[in-house]
Amino acid sequence: MDSFPFGVFLGLAVSVVSAFLFLLLLRLFVNTLKVSMNVRELDILLLGVGMNLLVLRYLLVHLKHEKTAKGLISITLVIGLMFFVFLKNTNLALPF
């Protein structure tokens, strides 16, 4: 399925799921090992956005789905810009 809207959906889904998994792993690591980590939870969201690059490479190299890759890269850029414009200097704590 090579379409731009599917790429946007895929980019949002991969970002949200991987950011949630990274946050869960960070919490488990801190709670089980009783280690103090100097990592803001909002910065972990950038790792979730970074996971889109792995999906992007798979789409372009193996599947040759260029329209889907364009949707994925566009939503990745929008999320990244929104992070740096709105959330970079805040001390907002995520509720989960």
Backbone as CSV, one residue per row, in Angstrom:
resi,resn,N_x,N_y,N_z,CA_x,CA_y,CA_z,C_x,C_y,C_z
1,MET,0.852,-1.173,0.000,0.000,0.000,0.000,0.898,1.236,0.000
2,ASP,1.034,1.868,-1.110,1.910,3.024,-1.272,1.061,4.281,-1.376
3,SER,0.839,4.953,-0.240,0.057,6.191,-0.260,0.566,7.146,0.818
4,PHE,0.418,8.422,0.561,0.878,9.459,1.477,0.155,9.405,2.827
5,PRO,-1.194,9.294,2.864,-1.882,9.233,4.172,-1.466,8.023,5.012
6,PHE,-1.185,6.905,4.369,-0.721,5.743,5.119,0.642,6.017,5.748
7,GLY,1.500,6.759,5.058,2.797,7.133,5.615,2.661,8.044,6.817
8,VAL,1.706,8.985,6.761,1.465,9.871,7.904,0.967,9.057,9.098
9,PHE,0.014,8.152,8.851,-0.491,7.298,9.927,0.618,6.422,10.500
10,LEU,1.418,5.846,9.630,2.514,4.980,10.070,3.528,5.760,10.898
11,GLY,3.827,6.975,10.488,4.764,7.813,11.237,4.253,8.151,12.625
12,LEU,2.965,8.482,12.729,2.386,8.775,14.042,2.352,7.531,14.922
13,ALA,1.947,6.410,14.337,1.832,5.176,15.113,3.192,4.707,15.627
14,VAL,4.193,4.708,14.773,5.528,4.252,15.178,6.095,5.180,16.244
15,SER,5.906,6.483,16.088,6.438,7.438,17.066,5.801,7.248,18.434
16,VAL,4.490,7.128,18.471,3.782,7.018,19.744,4.115,5.699,20.439
17,VAL,4.071,4.617,19.709,4.320,3.297,20.318,5.764,3.180,20.794
18,SER,6.720,3.602,19.973,8.115,3.467,20.393,8.462,4.425,21.532
19,ALA,7.897,5.635,21.543,8.142,6.548,22.662,7.573,5.971,23.951
20,PHE,6.384,5.381,23.881,5.795,4.747,25.058,6.665,3.598,25.547
21,LEU,7.182,2.785,24.643,8.044,1.670,25.051,9.354,2.155,25.661
22,PHE,9.949,3.210,25.094,11.178,3.757,25.671,10.924,4.345,27.061
23,LEU,9.789,5.022,27.240,9.459,5.554,28.564,9.229,4.440,29.573
24,LEU,8.582,3.386,29.134,8.358,2.233,30.009,9.682,1.587,30.402
25,LEU,10.578,1.427,29.435,11.890,0.851,29.744,12.693,1.748,30.677
26,LEU,12.609,3.052,30.493,13.312,3.975,31.380,12.783,3.859,32.804
27,ARG,11.455,3.827,32.941,10.871,3.687,34.286,11.245,2.362,34.931
28,LEU,11.214,1.283,34.170,11.596,-0.014,34.717,13.063,-0.023,35.136
29,PHE,13.907,0.558,34.332,15.327,0.605,34.639,15.593,1.406,35.907
30,VAL,14.948,2.547,36.032,15.158,3.399,37.205,14.592,2.739,38.459
31,ASN,13.403,2.143,38.357,12.761,1.556,39.540,13.406,0.255,39.990
32,THR,13.819,-0.592,39.066,14.367,-1.884,39.477,15.814,-1.774,39.937
33,LEU,16.597,-0.922,39.298,17.998,-0.804,39.673,18.269,0.320,40.656
34,LYS,17.237,1.090,40.998,17.362,2.205,41.940,18.472,3.165,41.527
35,VAL,18.491,3.470,40.230,19.509,4.347,39.661,18.862,5.696,39.376
36,SER,19.577,6.747,39.684,19.089,8.081,39.372,19.582,8.466,37.979
37,MET,18.652,8.711,37.077,19.013,9.052,35.703,18.727,10.529,35.474
38,ASN,19.631,11.199,34.824,19.475,12.604,34.528,18.925,12.778,33.109
39,VAL,17.793,12.138,32.823,17.162,12.179,31.512,15.745,12.706,31.680
40,ARG,15.425,13.740,30.918,14.051,14.234,30.953,13.166,13.292,30.145
41,GLU,11.949,13.096,30.624,11.038,12.195,29.928,10.654,12.732,28.556
42,LEU,10.618,14.044,28.412,10.283,14.614,27.112,11.362,14.349,26.073
43,ASP,12.599,14.226,26.517,13.668,13.929,25.568,13.564,12.506,25.039
44,ILE,12.938,11.629,25.779,12.722,10.266,25.317,11.772,10.264,24.119
45,LEU,10.898,11.258,24.041,9.988,11.341,22.901,10.751,11.494,21.591
46,LEU,11.900,12.124,21.638,12.713,12.237,20.424,13.228,10.882,19.955
47,LEU,13.456,9.964,20.873,13.842,8.611,20.467,12.710,7.932,19.702
48,GLY,11.496,8.192,20.132,10.341,7.646,19.417,10.239,8.175,18.004
49,VAL,10.524,9.446,17.836,10.521,10.037,16.501,11.690,9.488,15.688
50,GLY,12.796,9.245,16.339,13.962,8.698,15.653,13.744,7.291,15.120
51,MET,12.838,6.556,15.721,12.543,5.206,15.240,11.904,5.239,13.858
52,ASN,11.331,6.381,13.492,10.768,6.509,12.152,11.836,6.355,11.072
53,LEU,13.068,6.660,11.405,14.142,6.532,10.418,14.378,5.071,10.031
54,LEU,14.224,4.168,10.977,14.361,2.744,10.657,13.249,2.285,9.732
55,VAL,12.034,2.743,10.004,10.902,2.389,9.154,11.067,3.024,7.777
56,LEU,11.566,4.255,7.743,11.787,4.953,6.485,12.790,4.207,5.610
57,ARG,13.858,3.757,6.207,14.855,3.010,5.439,14.264,1.727,4.878
58,TYR,13.473,1.026,5.685,12.847,-0.207,5.220,11.896,0.072,4.057
59,LEU,11.129,1.148,4.163,10.190,1.487,3.093,10.909,1.822,1.792
60,LEU,12.003,2.543,1.882,12.697,2.969,0.668,13.568,1.873,0.061
61,VAL,14.284,1.131,0.879,15.239,0.159,0.356,14.564,-1.144,-0.040
62,HIS,13.730,-1.685,0.832,13.176,-3.013,0.581,11.859,-2.983,-0.184
63,LEU,10.969,-2.062,0.155,9.642,-2.073,-0.448,9.483,-1.119,-1.623
64,LYS,10.354,-0.118,-1.728,10.286,0.891,-2.790,8.962,1.665,-2.777
65,HIS,8.447,1.978,-1.591,7.208,2.731,-1.428,7.570,4.202,-1.190
66,GLU,7.680,4.966,-2.262,8.145,6.346,-2.132,7.067,7.280,-1.591
67,LYS,5.815,7.071,-1.949,4.750,7.950,-1.447,4.555,7.764,0.054
68,THR,4.608,6.532,0.509,4.488,6.262,1.934,5.677,6.856,2.687
69,ALA,6.853,6.758,2.104,8.050,7.324,2.730,7.954,8.842,2.809
70,LYS,7.360,9.489,1.815,7.182,10.945,1.861,6.239,11.339,2.991
71,GLY,5.175,10.581,3.190,4.264,10.850,4.302,4.942,10.648,5.640
72,LEU,5.749,9.605,5.745,6.452,9.312,6.988,7.475,10.392,7.316
73,ILE,8.237,10.833,6.330,9.257,11.846,6.603,8.619,13.197,6.886
74,SER,7.478,13.479,6.274,6.832,14.772,6.536,6.296,14.836,7.965
75,ILE,5.673,13.777,8.454,5.154,13.791,9.824,6.308,13.753,10.826
76,THR,7.414,13.118,10.474,8.587,13.110,11.340,9.155,14.521,11.490
77,LEU,9.227,15.254,10.401,9.720,16.628,10.461,8.771,17.531,11.243
78,VAL,7.472,17.343,11.066,6.496,18.163,11.794,6.587,17.902,13.295
79,ILE,6.658,16.645,13.694,6.761,16.311,15.118,8.071,16.846,15.696
80,GLY,9.163,16.694,14.956,10.447,17.198,15.432,10.451,18.707,15.597
81,LEU,9.895,19.423,14.640,9.826,20.878,14.752,8.924,21.308,15.894
82,MET,7.796,20.630,16.066,6.901,20.957,17.183,7.593,20.738,18.515
83,PHE,8.398,19.688,18.622,9.131,19.443,19.861,10.064,20.601,20.170
84,PHE,10.854,21.003,19.190,11.846,22.034,19.448,11.231,23.414,19.633
85,VAL,10.095,23.658,19.045,9.447,24.959,19.201,8.702,25.048,20.530
86,PHE,7.967,23.991,20.904,7.077,24.076,22.057,7.591,23.396,23.327
87,LEU,8.335,22.315,23.229,8.635,21.506,24.411,10.099,21.489,24.833
88,LYS,10.988,22.062,24.088,12.415,21.910,24.379,12.814,22.475,25.740
89,ASN,12.316,23.637,26.110,12.755,24.266,27.353,11.736,24.167,28.480
90,THR,10.812,23.252,28.390,9.834,23.098,29.458,10.239,21.978,30.394
91,ASN,9.708,22.022,31.590,9.942,20.950,32.566,8.656,20.168,32.788
92,LEU,7.909,19.970,31.744,6.658,19.245,31.811,6.931,17.767,32.087
93,ALA,6.212,17.207,33.032,6.337,15.794,33.354,5.162,15.048,32.749
94,LEU,5.443,13.940,32.113,4.373,13.158,31.504,3.616,12.398,32.577
95,PRO,2.310,12.208,32.400,1.505,11.595,33.470,1.674,10.093,33.608
96,PHE,2.366,9.428,32.692,2.496,7.975,32.811,3.910,7.545,33.018
